[in-house]
Amino acid sequence: MKFLRVKELLCVAVLVLFVFAAIAQKGRVSDAAPADVGAAVSAACGLEQLEVRGDKAFKKEFGLDPQQFSGGYYAASDDVMEVRELLIVRLKSSDDGAALTETLRRRVEQKIVLFEGYAAEQAALLKNYRLKQSGNFVLFAVCDSPSEAVKAFSRAL
């Protein structure tokens, strides 16, 4: 009976440690340069051919003011049929991530509707996008290997 109680307490302790670890990871602040993170993610998921764009393109594509953020990296193609793109944003505050991620989700949904009827490959890529916030950074990737993008993003921070 006593052995069972010790086992239960041990399980609760491990669970608490996992919860604290998850909270610590979510709130982690990184001072990495967005361009360095972007370059690492681009290399990991084969997006080196994309053109790195500036604040003007970021504002046009996402409808967001780049001044709201502490830095960013945006790479995309000039080809309107190319949906592969990479966005790395360093937030001024981790709390700003929810609004940004919601904006990015809506944008993907709109693009899926646009491509679904006639460009199945592009629609499939869009449906497999990755959006991840880690502390004060947000990753948005549409690529052939999105899990590699997430791994590279986490390592680069």
C-alpha positions as CSV (number, residue, x, y, z in Angstrom):
1,M,0.0,0.0,0.0
2,K,2.8,2.4,0.9
3,F,4.7,1.5,-2.3
4,L,1.6,2.5,-4.3
5,R,1.4,5.9,-2.6
6,V,5.1,6.6,-3.3
7,K,4.5,5.7,-6.9
8,E,1.6,8.1,-7.1
9,L,3.7,10.9,-5.6
10,L,6.5,10.2,-8.0
11,C,4.1,10.4,-11.0
12,V,2.7,13.7,-9.8
13,A,6.2,15.1,-9.3
14,V,7.2,14.1,-12.8
15,L,4.0,15.7,-14.2
16,V,4.7,18.9,-12.4
17,L,8.2,19.0,-13.8
18,F,6.9,18.6,-17.3
19,V,4.4,21.4,-16.8
20,F,7.1,23.8,-15.5
21,A,9.5,22.8,-18.4
22,A,6.7,23.6,-20.9
23,I,6.0,27.0,-19.3
24,A,9.7,27.9,-19.2
25,Q,10.1,27.0,-22.9
26,K,7.0,29.1,-23.9
27,G,8.3,32.2,-22.1
28,R,11.9,31.8,-23.1
29,V,13.4,35.1,-24.5
30,S,16.0,34.9,-27.2
31,D,18.2,37.7,-28.5
32,A,19.1,35.8,-31.7
33,A,19.2,37.8,-34.9
34,P,16.1,37.0,-37.0
35,A,18.3,36.9,-40.1
36,D,20.5,34.2,-38.5
37,V,17.5,32.2,-37.5
38,G,15.9,32.6,-41.0
39,A,19.1,31.5,-42.7
40,A,19.4,28.4,-40.5
41,V,15.7,27.5,-41.2
42,S,16.0,28.2,-44.9
43,A,19.0,25.9,-45.2
44,A,17.3,23.1,-43.2
45,C,14.2,23.0,-45.3
46,G,15.6,23.9,-48.7
47,L,14.3,27.4,-49.1
48,E,17.6,29.0,-50.0
49,Q,16.3,29.9,-53.5
50,L,13.7,32.3,-52.0
51,E,14.4,36.0,-52.1
52,V,14.8,37.7,-48.8
53,R,12.3,40.6,-48.7
54,G,12.2,43.8,-46.7
55,D,9.7,45.6,-44.5
56,K,7.7,46.8,-47.5
57,A,7.0,43.3,-48.8
58,F,6.2,42.1,-45.2
59,K,3.6,44.9,-44.8
60,K,2.1,44.2,-48.3
61,E,1.9,40.4,-47.8
62,F,0.7,40.2,-44.2
63,G,-0.9,43.6,-43.6
64,L,1.2,44.2,-40.5
65,D,3.4,47.1,-39.6
66,P,7.0,45.9,-39.2
67,Q,7.5,48.5,-36.5
68,Q,5.2,46.5,-34.2
69,F,8.0,43.9,-33.9
70,S,11.6,43.8,-32.8
71,G,12.9,42.4,-36.1
72,G,12.0,39.9,-38.8
73,Y,13.1,37.8,-41.7
74,Y,10.8,37.2,-44.7
75,A,11.7,35.1,-47.7
76,A,9.4,34.4,-50.6
77,S,9.4,34.0,-54.4
78,D,8.2,36.5,-57.0
79,D,6.3,33.7,-58.7
80,V,2.6,34.0,-57.8
81,M,2.3,30.2,-58.1
82,E,5.1,29.6,-55.6
83,V,3.6,29.3,-52.1
84,R,6.8,28.3,-50.3
85,E,7.7,31.1,-47.9
86,L,9.4,31.6,-44.6
87,L,8.7,34.2,-41.9
88,I,10.6,34.7,-38.7
89,V,9.5,37.4,-36.3
90,R,11.1,38.6,-33.1
91,L,8.4,40.0,-30.9
92,K,8.8,43.0,-28.6
93,S,6.9,40.9,-26.1
94,S,5.9,37.3,-26.0
95,D,2.4,38.4,-25.4
96,D,2.2,39.8,-28.9
97,G,2.4,36.4,-30.4
98,A,-1.3,35.5,-30.3
99,A,-2.4,38.3,-32.5
100,L,0.3,37.6,-35.0
101,T,-0.3,33.8,-35.2
102,E,-4.0,34.5,-35.7
103,T,-3.3,36.8,-38.6
104,L,-1.0,34.2,-40.1
105,R,-3.6,31.4,-39.7
106,R,-6.3,33.5,-41.5
107,R,-3.9,34.4,-44.3
108,V,-3.1,30.7,-44.9
109,E,-6.8,29.8,-44.9
110,Q,-7.4,32.4,-47.5
111,K,-4.5,31.2,-49.7
112,I,-5.7,27.6,-49.4
113,V,-9.1,28.6,-50.8
114,L,-7.4,30.5,-53.6
115,F,-5.2,27.5,-54.7
116,E,-7.5,24.6,-53.8
117,G,-9.5,24.5,-57.0
118,Y,-6.6,24.5,-59.6
119,A,-3.2,24.0,-57.9
120,A,-3.4,20.9,-55.8
121,E,0.3,20.8,-55.0
122,Q,0.4,24.4,-53.7
123,A,-2.8,23.8,-51.7
124,A,-1.2,20.7,-50.1
125,L,1.9,22.7,-49.1
126,L,-0.2,25.4,-47.6
127,K,-2.3,22.9,-45.6
128,N,1.0,21.5,-44.2
129,Y,2.3,24.8,-43.0
130,R,4.0,25.2,-39.6
131,L,3.3,28.1,-37.2
132,K,5.2,28.0,-33.9
133,Q,5.9,30.5,-31.2
134,S,8.8,30.0,-28.9
135,G,9.2,32.8,-26.4
136,N,9.6,36.1,-28.3
137,F,10.0,34.4,-31.7
138,V,7.4,33.2,-34.2
139,L,8.1,30.9,-37.1
140,F,5.8,30.6,-40.1
141,A,7.0,28.2,-42.8
142,V,5.4,26.8,-45.9
143,C,7.9,24.3,-47.3
144,D,8.4,20.6,-48.3
145,S,9.8,19.6,-44.9
146,P,8.0,21.7,-42.3
147,S,9.2,19.4,-39.4
148,E,12.8,20.2,-40.3
149,A,11.9,23.9,-40.3
150,V,10.6,23.6,-36.7
151,K,13.7,21.7,-35.6
152,A,16.1,24.2,-37.1
153,F,14.0,27.1,-35.6
154,S,14.3,25.6,-32.1
155,R,18.0,25.0,-32.5
156,A,18.7,28.5,-33.8
157,L,17.1,30.1,-30.8
